[in-house]
């Protein structure tokens, strides 16, 4: 029977079980052999990481061809205009590729969001805003590159959900085993 785990990856933790100098890794939090992350989050990003011992399920969750939506909360510098949001929604030319259209909206600070440790660096006279961005692809540092390209660098990035899986109140460093999951994501 396949096993599936939901983990709230803290800031500064690598999305791998092998330690690297100067970084914490998944092995410090998840003492279960034979599980692997279905996708990655940069060390400076936080939030939902799905892990499984089933290679087929891992591929279905991580592979963009299955088009599982990935929801991110991005705290950005400045206050994005409707034009900046439109550019995000339509796709952004990042030089090496053009992002696919996505959902992007301004939101209030997400309910239940924990303080980041260490806190983000803010400039005293520049406001920040929260965006909710839903992607169906996942390139390296994509959200950060997209928001910077439209003039609003990301200061904090939290992945809130992947398809049907969400943080559901998990605090940073906590994980749970999912008792069931929607197998329809395996069809494709």
C-alpha positions in Angstrom: 0.0 0.0 0.0 1.4 3.4 -1.0 2.0 5.9 1.7 1.6 9.7 1.4 2.8 12.4 3.8 2.1 16.1 3.9 4.9 18.3 5.4 5.1 22.0 6.2 8.6 22.7 5.1 10.2 25.5 7.2 12.3 28.3 5.8 15.9 27.3 5.3 15.3 23.5 4.9 16.4 21.7 1.8 13.8 19.6 -0.1 16.0 16.5 0.2 17.1 13.9 2.7 20.8 14.3 2.1 22.4 17.0 4.3 24.5 19.8 2.8 26.8 22.1 4.7 25.0 25.0 6.3 21.5 23.7 5.6 18.9 21.6 7.4 17.3 18.7 5.4 14.2 16.6 5.5 15.9 13.8 7.5 15.8 16.1 10.6 12.0 16.1 10.4 10.7 13.0 8.8 12.1 9.7 10.3 10.5 7.5 7.7 12.8 5.5 5.3 12.0 5.1 1.6 9.9 8.3 1.1 10.8 11.0 -1.4 9.5 14.5 -2.1 7.1 14.9 -5.0 8.5 18.1 -6.3 10.7 20.7 -4.5 10.7 24.0 -2.7 13.7 26.2 -2.6 15.4 26.5 0.8 14.1 30.1 1.1 10.5 29.0 0.4 8.1 27.5 2.9 5.0 25.4 3.0 3.5 22.2 1.6 5.8 19.5 0.5 4.2 16.1 -0.5 6.2 13.0 0.1 5.5 9.4 -0.9 7.0 6.0 -1.2 5.3 5.4 -4.5 7.3 6.5 -7.6 4.2 6.5 -9.8 2.3 8.7 -7.4 5.4 10.9 -7.0 5.5 11.5 -10.7 1.8 12.2 -11.0 2.0 14.9 -8.2 5.2 16.5 -9.5 4.8 16.3 -13.3 3.3 19.4 -14.9 1.6 17.1 -17.5 -0.9 16.2 -14.8 -1.7 19.9 -14.3 -2.2 19.7 -10.6 -2.7 23.3 -9.4 -0.1 24.6 -7.0 -1.3 27.5 -4.9 1.3 29.9 -3.5 1.1 32.9 -1.2 3.7 35.5 -2.1 4.4 38.5 0.1 5.7 41.1 -2.4 7.4 44.4 -2.2 5.1 47.3 -3.1 1.4 47.2 -4.0 0.8 45.5 -7.4 -1.6 47.2 -9.7 -4.3 45.5 -11.8 -1.9 45.8 -14.8 0.8 43.9 -12.9 -1.7 41.2 -12.0 -2.9 41.0 -15.6 0.7 40.5 -16.7 1.1 37.6 -14.2 -2.2 36.0 -15.3 -1.3 36.2 -19.0 2.2 34.7 -18.7 5.5 36.4 -18.2 8.5 36.3 -20.5 11.4 35.4 -18.2 14.0 35.3 -21.0 14.6 31.6 -20.9 10.9 30.7 -21.1 7.4 32.3 -21.0 5.3 31.2 -18.1 1.9 29.6 -18.8 -1.2 31.6 -17.9 -2.0 31.4 -14.2 -4.4 32.7 -11.6 -3.1 35.8 -9.6 -5.0 37.9 -7.2 -4.3 40.3 -4.3 -5.3 38.8 -0.9 -5.0 39.8 2.7 -2.4 38.1 4.9 -3.4 34.4 4.8 -5.3 33.3 7.9 -3.3 31.2 10.3 0.0 32.1 8.7 2.9 31.7 11.1 5.7 34.2 11.7 8.7 33.5 9.6 12.0 32.7 11.3 14.0 34.7 10.5 11.6 37.6 9.7 11.7 39.0 6.2 13.6 42.2 5.6 11.3 45.1 4.9 12.1 48.6 3.8 10.5 51.0 6.2 8.8 53.3 3.6 7.8 50.6 1.1 4.6 48.7 1.7 4.1 45.0 1.1 1.1 43.1 -0.3 0.1 39.4 -0.4 -0.7 37.7 -3.7 -2.2 34.3 -4.2 -0.8 32.7 -7.4 -2.0 29.4 -8.8 0.3 27.6 -11.2 0.0 24.5 -13.2 3.7 24.3 -14.0 6.7 24.6 -11.7 10.0 25.9 -13.0 12.9 26.8 -10.8 12.1 29.9 -8.7 9.2 30.7 -11.0 7.0 32.7 -8.7 9.9 34.8 -7.5 11.1 35.5 -11.1 7.5 36.3 -12.2 6.8 38.8 -9.4 10.2 40.5 -9.9 9.6 40.8 -13.6 6.4 42.8 -13.0 8.2 45.0 -10.5 7.3 43.4 -7.2 10.0 41.2 -5.8 8.9 38.3 -3.6 9.9 38.8 0.1 8.3 35.6 1.4 6.9 32.6 -0.5 4.6 29.9 1.0 3.1 27.0 -1.0 -0.4 26.5 0.4 -1.6 23.5 -1.6 -0.9 21.1 -4.4 -4.1 19.8 -6.1 -6.3 18.3 -3.3 -3.5 18.5 -0.7 -3.1 21.5 1.6 -1.3 22.6 4.8 -4.5 22.3 6.8 -3.2 23.8 10.0 0.2 22.1 9.9 2.8 24.2 11.7 6.3 24.6 10.3 8.2 21.3 10.7 5.0 19.2 11.3 3.9 16.4 9.0 1.0 14.0 8.8 0.4 10.8 6.9 -2.6 11.2 4.6 -5.0 8.3 5.2 -6.5 8.6 1.7 -6.1 10.6 -1.4 -8.0 11.1 -4.6 -6.8 8.5 -7.0 -8.2 10.3 -10.0 -5.0 12.3 -10.2 -3.3 9.0 -11.2 -5.4 9.0 -14.5 -3.7 10.8 -17.3 
